Amino acid sequence: MLVRDNQPSQPSDLKRTPLHALHVASGGKMVPFAGYEMPVQYATGVLREHLHTRSSAGLFDVSHMGQIVLRPKSGKLEDASLALERLVPQDMLAVAPGRQRYAQFTNDSGGILDDLMVANFGDHLFLVVNAACKTGDEAHLRARLSDACIIEPLPGRALIALQGPKAEAVLAKFCPEIPAMRFMDAGPRRVGGVECFLSRSGYTGEDGFEISVPAEQAERLARDLLADSDVLPVGLGARDSLRLEAGLCLYGHDIDPSTTPVEGALEWSIQKSRRKGGARAGGFPGADVILAQLEQGAPRRRVGFKPEGRAPVREGAPVFADAASSEPIGRVTSGGFGPSLNAPVAMGYLPSPLAAPGGLVFAELRGQRLPLRISPMPFVPNTYKR
């Protein structure tokens, strides 16, 4: 099982999401995660939950994540978009109404403070940030953008994700606009008579929807979705294995404040307008480092690994250039068994000259050297509806 907590907590300190009672009633095994009591799995188990999401639809509680609104004080959305560009290397001005974009908050050395989603809701921006970072992210926004924006956290909203190939058909029974949505569409929608914020970003690497709903309506909506025979509740264990197969980063493990977007193989998320020679090149924290790496390459790269044999390699395992060398050249940042592949998969960092797909390196596992084949990601092709 892959679940890792960036923020260990004592049981008495743990917060609960609006769906906590539903998790317990559904047989969820509750564990600490990012300061919350969250379900790691249900009675069906991680393997079945994972495969059911791949073949049908899984319902995930992601209410622990942070939801924040940025409103321009001028009343002009472009002012909020340009203000946000002071903190991220992405083109926020080009995000059209009803669309969203993946972004990263960066620090002065080019490292990633958090990764987030940013949606254009017409007169304001809607941000979804990681649970363990949300307090710091809000403080970061207030410290840097209060001159141009009103920052409004939304603690009164839950967030649930319906993921998998049957998610569209299930959700369309509650919202007829669903089939018209494409990958990275986002905006207000009525779902089962409830005013929600909806996106189609594929949180797990499967096609799927993320639904921000008022907390008091969350359990009813979740129960309505779970009443469909195509939907199973899914916990953090299968969330992690699905995202690992999709090659998606887990913040605090695969990316962190010491990792640049280029090292993390996230340069695809940085548009031309923010790069050297672009209309609004630079202007974000760590721009000198990140722009240089975009031009010249980074010293290390996040890569995929396919271990030879059946034994999975786990986070923290050192990686060596050959079976005999004593000095590690990299390390594994995520690893586990890939149920869709019926084989172990992992990701981690290697020096860029040694990061080409097809190469062979070795991880240390219980005192033995296990061969790892460097592999392109995703391990399982995504199924986003574009």
Sequence and secondary structure as in RCSB ss.txt:
>XXXX:A:sequence
MLVRDNQPSQPSDLKRTPLHALHVASGGKMVPFAGYEMPVQYATGVLREHLHTRSSAGLFDVSHMGQIVLRPKSG
KLEDASLALERLVPQDMLAVAPGRQRYAQFTNDSGGILDDLMVANFGDHLFLVVNAACKTGDEAHLRARLSDACI
IEPLPGRALIALQGPKAEAVLAKFCPEIPAMRFMDAGPRRVGGVECFLSRSGYTGEDGFEISVPAEQAERLARDL
LADSDVLPVGLGARDSLRLEAGLCLYGHDIDPSTTPVEGALEWSIQKSRRKGGARAGGFPGADVILAQLEQGAPR
RRVGFKPEGRAPVREGAPVFADAASSEPIGRVTSGGFGPSLNAPVAMGYLPSPLAAPGGLVFAELRGQRLPLRIS
PMPFVPNTYKR
>XXXX:A:secstr
     SS   GGG B  TTHHHHHHTT EEEEETTEEEEEE TT HHHHHHHHHHSEEEEE TTSEEEEEEETTS
 HHHHHHHHTTT SS  TT  TTBEEEEEEE TTS EEEEEEEEE SSSEEEEE GGGHHHHHHHHHHHHTTTEE
EEE TTEEEEEEESTTHHHHHHTT TTGGG  TTBEEEEEETTEEEEEE   TTSSSEEEEEEEHHHHHHHHHHH
HTSTTEEE  HHHHHHHHHHTT   BTTTB TT  TTTTT GGGS GGGSTTSTT   STTHHHHHHHHHH  SE
EEEEEEESSS    TT EEESSSS SS  EEEEEEEEETTTTEEEEEEEEEGGG  TT EEEEEETTEEEEEEEE
 S SS      
